[in-house]
Amino acid sequence: DQIYQELEQNTYTFQEPLVIQNPYQIAPLTALATFVSDEAAQVRVTVQGKTESRNITDTISPDSTGQLETEGNLFLVPILGLYADYENQVVLELLDENGNVLDTNTLTIQTDVLPEYFRTAVTTGSYSTKSAMDLMMISGLETPYLYAFDEVGDIRWYCTLEGVYYGGFPLANGHILAESTDVLFPNASMPNSPEMLEIDYLGRVYNIYYFPDGVHHELIEKTPDGNFLAATSSNDGYEQNMIQEIDRETGEVVKSLNLNDVFAGLEYIDSDDWCHLNTISYDEATDSILISARNLHSVIRINWSTDEIMWILGDPLLWEGTAFEDKVLTPTADFQWHYQQHTAYPLSEDLDGNPDTVEIMLFDNHNARYQMLDDYYDTGNSYVKIYSV
């Protein structure tokens, strides 16, 4: 509202725009440039890197919210990827409908030094090829903030929200869901946040969502821009053992799936954190979820409508003699199994050239905690593994 009031009271042009650094006061390496142009169809914005390969470029269309009546096109141009403690050069280019450059303006934006935590957060070695990603975002656990760095380790974005223990969860609309630590839901291991903030990279908060049993490890959209699937807890003496679907518009709990019920009778249900759910993904084609149950050392596909276990990917020795033995996938070769896995997701790429299989990538933490096999072999290493199922 303050930005729109300022735009209504004063005239800002392409050559003399209103530039607001850190406009929402939680993303110091960002800015917002606003102006009116009666000739441009789009604006291209480039934050110049210390080398050309580290430029960050985007193309912005006019604001279409109708919150401000102007005689020309109103542009609200987000500027992301500034360097800290640096005189940044930001190039704005007016583009016509064919992409031709009509005019150019270079802004100079001086930023402050990084907070002490970030000054040693990233160290780099040598590299020989350009990174596949412009920026790499880091969040979760020992990282008290969300932040992103470029291919040579320069931090180019961070958010000053503190205590985001489980990190930030990306949304299809380009926003991030981040924990609010104003309210915490206590449980046996660590408090979970029941409140999530939907923010953009400038730091603007769009929505505040409430999750009645708290969120841990994973929060995804069931389908793009659809309902949320949250890793949560039954909080009845057990934790990190439940998945909930939350209606995005109303906040209603559409469904709760308690894994204690799915695995009823399993002898491994012997502690509060017997499952330790840490990732979820949803497959619309089969109406099923793929979950990583760390303390079961297994990746499990479950039909979301019927709650039926479709299959289990894990060491068959763990499941011998249980009621779920027939659900375990049969290995077609001799290989080292995963244990204590995290981040098990299906890949969109068809790596084996077989359309009838799905490739699943996971992080095999492979440490010796919570083991259920006497002959478990601790290699002292962790692995990234890809299975074809």
C-alpha positions in Angstrom: 0.0 0.0 0.0 2.8 2.4 0.8 4.5 1.7 -2.5 1.2 2.4 -4.4 0.6 5.6 -2.5 4.1 6.8 -3.4 3.5 6.0 -7.1 0.2 7.9 -7.0 1.7 11.0 -5.5 4.8 11.2 -7.6 5.9 10.6 -11.2 8.5 7.9 -11.8 9.9 7.2 -15.2 12.2 4.7 -16.7 15.2 7.0 -16.5 14.2 8.1 -13.0 12.5 5.2 -11.3 11.6 4.7 -7.7 14.2 2.2 -6.3 13.5 0.6 -2.9 16.2 -1.5 -1.4 15.1 -4.5 0.7 11.5 -3.4 0.2 9.9 -5.9 2.7 12.9 -5.7 5.1 13.8 -9.4 5.3 15.8 -9.8 2.0 18.7 -7.4 2.1 20.2 -8.3 -1.3 17.1 -7.4 -3.2 15.5 -4.2 -4.5 12.3 -3.1 -6.3 12.4 -0.6 -9.2 9.1 1.0 -10.2 8.1 3.3 -13.0 5.6 4.0 -15.7 6.2 3.7 -19.4 3.8 4.3 -22.2 5.8 2.4 -24.9 7.4 -0.7 -23.4 5.8 -4.1 -23.6 8.3 -5.7 -21.2 11.4 -4.8 -19.2 14.6 -6.9 -19.0 16.6 -6.6 -15.8 20.2 -7.8 -15.5 22.1 -7.8 -12.2 25.7 -7.7 -13.5 27.9 -10.4 -12.0 31.6 -9.9 -11.2 32.0 -11.9 -14.4 29.6 -12.1 -17.3 28.8 -15.8 -16.5 27.4 -14.7 -13.2 24.9 -12.2 -14.5 21.3 -12.7 -13.3 18.7 -11.7 -15.9 14.9 -11.8 -16.0 12.2 -10.3 -18.2 9.2 -8.6 -16.4 5.7 -7.8 -17.8 3.7 -4.8 -16.6 1.8 -4.9 -13.3 -1.8 -6.1 -14.1 -3.3 -5.9 -10.6 -5.2 -2.7 -11.4 -4.3 -1.2 -8.1 -3.1 1.9 -9.7 -4.6 3.9 -12.6 -1.9 5.2 -14.9 -1.7 6.5 -18.5 1.0 4.0 -19.3 2.2 0.6 -18.3 3.2 0.3 -14.6 6.3 -1.8 -14.0 7.2 -3.3 -10.6 10.6 -4.8 -11.4 12.1 -7.1 -8.7 15.9 -7.0 -8.6 17.4 -10.2 -7.2 21.0 -11.4 -6.8 22.8 -8.3 -5.6 26.3 -8.7 -4.1 26.8 -7.8 -0.4 29.1 -4.8 0.5 29.3 -3.9 -3.2 28.4 -1.2 -5.7 26.1 -3.3 -7.9 25.4 -2.3 -11.5 21.8 -3.2 -12.6 20.9 -2.8 -16.2 17.2 -2.1 -17.2 16.2 -2.4 -20.8 12.8 -1.4 -22.2 11.6 -3.9 -24.8 8.9 -3.6 -27.4 6.5 -6.4 -28.3 9.1 -7.9 -30.6 11.8 -7.9 -28.0 13.7 -5.0 -29.5 15.5 -2.7 -27.0 13.9 0.8 -26.9 15.9 2.3 -24.1 18.5 1.4 -21.5 19.2 2.6 -17.9 21.9 1.5 -15.5 21.2 1.7 -11.8 23.9 1.7 -9.1 22.9 0.0 -5.8 25.2 -0.1 -2.9 24.6 -2.9 -0.4 25.7 -3.5 3.2 28.1 -6.1 4.5 26.9 -9.6 5.2 25.9 -10.7 8.7 28.7 -12.5 10.4 27.2 -15.9 10.0 27.4 -15.7 6.2 31.0 -14.6 5.9 32.3 -18.1 6.3 29.1 -20.0 5.3 30.4 -21.0 1.8 33.9 -22.0 0.8 34.8 -23.1 -2.7 37.5 -25.1 -4.5 38.4 -25.0 -8.2 35.9 -25.7 -10.9 36.1 -26.1 -14.7 32.6 -25.9 -16.1 29.6 -23.5 -15.6 27.2 -24.6 -13.0 23.8 -25.9 -14.2 22.1 -23.5 -11.7 22.4 -19.7 -11.5 22.0 -19.9 -7.8 22.0 -22.7 -5.2 19.6 -22.3 -2.3 20.5 -23.7 1.1 18.2 -24.2 4.0 17.4 -26.4 6.9 18.8 -27.9 10.1 22.1 -26.2 11.1 21.4 -23.3 8.7 19.4 -20.6 10.6 18.5 -18.7 7.5 17.5 -19.3 3.9 20.2 -18.2 1.5 21.6 -18.7 -2.0 25.0 -18.6 -3.6 26.4 -18.6 -7.1 28.8 -20.9 -8.8 31.9 -19.4 -7.2 30.3 -19.2 -3.7 29.3 -15.6 -3.5 26.1 -15.2 -1.5 23.6 -13.4 -3.7 20.4 -13.7 -1.7 19.4 -14.3 1.9 16.3 -14.0 4.1 16.6 -12.7 7.7 13.7 -14.8 9.0 15.3 -16.8 11.8 14.8 -20.3 13.0 13.7 -21.9 9.7 14.8 -25.3 11.0 13.2 -27.4 8.2 14.1 -24.8 5.6 12.1 -23.3 2.7 9.7 -25.2 0.5 9.4 -24.0 -3.2 5.9 -23.5 -4.8 4.9 -23.7 -8.4 4.1 -19.9 -8.4 7.8 -19.1 -7.7 7.2 -18.3 -4.0 8.6 -20.1 -0.9 6.9 -21.5 2.2 8.9 -20.8 5.2 8.3 -21.6 8.9 7.1 -19.0 11.3 8.7 -19.5 14.7 6.2 -17.3 16.5 4.2 -20.3 17.5 5.6 -23.9 17.9 3.9 -27.2 18.5 5.9 -29.2 21.1 6.7 -32.9 20.6 9.2 -35.4 21.9 12.2 -34.6 19.7 11.9 -30.9 18.6 9.1 -28.4 18.3 7.4 -28.1 14.9 5.9 -24.9 13.4 2.1 -25.0 12.7 2.4 -21.7 10.8 3.9 -21.3 7.4 4.5 -18.0 5.5 4.2 -17.8 1.8 6.9 -15.3 0.7 8.5 -14.2 -2.5 12.2 -13.6 -3.0 11.7 -9.9 -2.2 10.4 -11.0 1.2 6.7 -10.0 0.7 4.3 -12.2 2.7 1.3 -13.3 0.6 -0.4 -15.8 2.8 -0.1 -17.4 6.3 -1.1 -21.0 6.4 -2.0 -23.0 9.6 -1.2 -26.7 10.0 -2.9 -28.0 13.1 -0.4 -30.7 14.0 2.7 -28.9 12.9 5.0 -29.5 9.9 8.3 -31.3 9.8 10.7 -32.2 7.0 8.4 -31.9 4.0 5.6 -29.6 2.7 4.6 -29.9 -1.0 1.8 -29.0 -3.4 -0.1 -32.1 -4.2 -0.4 -30.8 -7.7 0.9 -27.4 -9.0 -1.0 -24.6 -7.2 -3.2 -27.3 -5.5 -3.7 -28.6 -2.0 -0.8 -29.1 0.4 0.7 -32.4 1.5 2.5 -32.0 4.8 4.7 -34.4 6.8 3.3 -34.1 10.3 2.8 -36.1 13.5 -0.2 -37.9 15.1 1.0 -36.4 18.4 -0.6 -39.3 20.4 2.7 -40.7 21.7 4.1 -40.9 18.2 5.7 -38.3 15.9 6.9 -37.9 12.4 4.5 -40.6 11.3 1.6 -38.9 9.5 0.7 -37.2 6.2 -2.0 -34.6 6.0 -3.7 -33.1 2.9 -4.7 -29.4 3.7 -7.1 -27.5 1.5 -5.2 -24.5 0.2 -8.2 -22.2 0.2 -10.0 -23.1 3.4 -7.3 -24.6 5.6 -9.5 -27.7 6.1 -7.8 -31.0 6.8 -8.9 -33.0 3.8 -7.2 -36.2 4.9 -4.9 -37.6 7.6 -3.0 -40.8 6.9 -1.5 -42.2 10.1 1.3 -44.7 9.2 0.8 -46.5 12.5 -2.5 -47.6 10.9 -1.0 -48.5 7.6 1.6 -50.7 9.2 -0.6 -52.0 12.1 1.0 -55.0 13.7 4.5 -54.3 12.5 7.0 -55.2 15.3 9.1 -52.1 14.3 6.5 -49.8 15.8 8.4 -49.8 19.1 9.3 -46.1 19.7 7.8 -42.6 19.3 9.8 -42.0 16.1 9.7 -45.5 14.7 9.1 -44.3 11.1 10.7 -40.8 10.8 9.0 -39.8 7.6 11.2 -37.3 5.7 10.0 -36.9 2.2 6.7 -37.1 0.3 5.8 -36.8 -3.4 2.5 -37.3 -5.2 1.9 -39.0 -8.6 -1.3 -37.9 -10.1 -1.3 -40.6 -12.8 -1.5 -43.4 -10.2 -3.1 -41.3 -7.3 -0.3 -42.5 -5.1 2.3 -41.0 -2.7 6.0 -42.0 -2.5 7.4 -41.6 1.0 10.8 -42.0 2.6 10.5 -43.7 6.0 14.1 -43.3 7.3 13.9 -45.6 10.3 12.4 -48.3 8.2 15.2 -47.9 5.7 12.6 -48.1 3.0 10.9 -46.1 0.3 7.2 -46.9 0.0 4.5 -46.2 -2.5 1.0 -45.9 -1.1 -2.3 -45.4 -2.9 -3.6 -42.1 -1.6 -7.3 -43.0 -1.9 -7.3 -46.5 -0.5 -4.2 -46.3 1.9 -3.0 -49.6 0.4 0.8 -50.2 0.2 1.6 -50.7 -3.5 5.3 -51.6 -3.0 8.3 -51.3 -0.7 11.8 -50.5 -1.9 14.3 -51.6 0.7 16.5 -54.5 2.0 14.2 -57.6 1.8 15.9 -58.9 5.0 14.2 -56.1 7.0 10.8 -57.4 5.9 11.2 -61.2 6.1 8.5 -62.7 8.3 6.4 -59.6 8.4 2.8 -59.2 7.1 4.3 -56.9 4.4 6.9 -59.2 3.0 4.9 -59.7 -0.3 5.0 -55.9 -0.9 8.8 -55.8 -1.1 10.4 -55.3 -4.5 12.6 -58.1 -5.8 16.2 -57.0 -6.6 17.3 -58.0 -10.1 21.0 -57.7 -9.3 23.4 -57.9 -6.3 23.9 -54.4 -5.0 24.4 -52.5 -1.7 21.1 -51.4 -0.1 20.4 -48.0 1.3 19.9 -47.3 5.0 18.8 -44.2 6.9 17.8 -42.6 3.5 16.6 -39.1 2.9 15.0 -37.2 0.0 13.6 -40.1 -2.1 12.0 -38.7 -5.2 11.0 -40.0 -8.6 12.9 -38.5 -11.5 11.2 -37.0 -14.5 14.1 -38.2 -16.8 13.9 -41.7 -18.3 17.4 -42.8 -17.5 17.1 -46.5 -18.5 15.2 -45.9 -21.7 12.3 -48.1 -20.5 8.9 -46.3 -20.3 7.6 -48.9 -18.0 10.0 -48.1 -15.2 10.4 -45.2 -12.9 13.8 -44.0 -11.6 14.0 -43.0 -8.0 16.9 -41.0 -6.6 17.6 -40.9 -2.9 20.3 -39.9 -0.4 21.6 -43.0 1.3 22.8 -41.7 4.7 24.0 -45.2 5.4 25.1 -44.5 9.0 24.9 -47.1 11.8 22.1 -45.5 13.9 18.7 -47.2 14.3 19.9 -50.4 12.5 17.7 -53.5 12.6 20.1 -56.0 11.1 22.8 -57.7 13.0 25.0 -58.1 9.9 24.6 -54.4 8.8 27.8 -53.2 7.3 28.8 -49.6 8.1 30.9 -48.4 5.2 31.6 -45.0 6.8 30.3 -43.3 3.7 27.1 -41.8 2.4 25.8 -42.2 -1.2 23.5 -40.8 -3.8 21.6 -43.8 -5.4 19.2 -44.2 -8.3 17.0 -47.2 -8.5 15.0 -48.3 -11.6 11.6 -49.8 -10.4 
